[in-house]
């Protein structure tokens, strides 16, 4: 019977020490950045939608059929 009480006390002590000095399993969540606050998203939205490297032909008034 004394061994059973000693085992319960040892397990209780181990759990308390683990809670006191063990690794944190709950970390604070990082701030979620919405699209309207994300600098990269805003930068991509401010860029023009046409390619600027010269790969796409530019259409002008002379390119119309007829």
Buried (B, 14 or more C-beta within 10 A) or exposed (E): EEEEEEEEEEEEEEEEEEEEEEEEEEEEEEEEEEEEEEEEEEEEEEEEEEEEEEEEEEEEEEEEEE
